[in-house]
């Protein structure tokens, strides 16, 4: 089981969840609509997974980058 979180483009954490694998996390992220306070801001949420090296950003295409 791994820890996942959703962050805004500004880095604010809006949700956290413990899930079994990355595919489940991508589905969880897809089920979480995000509405920004004003048009044009925060167009989406970023999915991140916690690792020994810190938080790693996951994208829907299956690649990851360290944040």
Buried (B, 14 or more C-beta within 10 A) or exposed (E): EBBBBBBBEEEEEEBEBEBEEBEBBBEBBEEEEBEEEEEEEBEEBBBBBBEEEEBBBBEEEEEBEEE
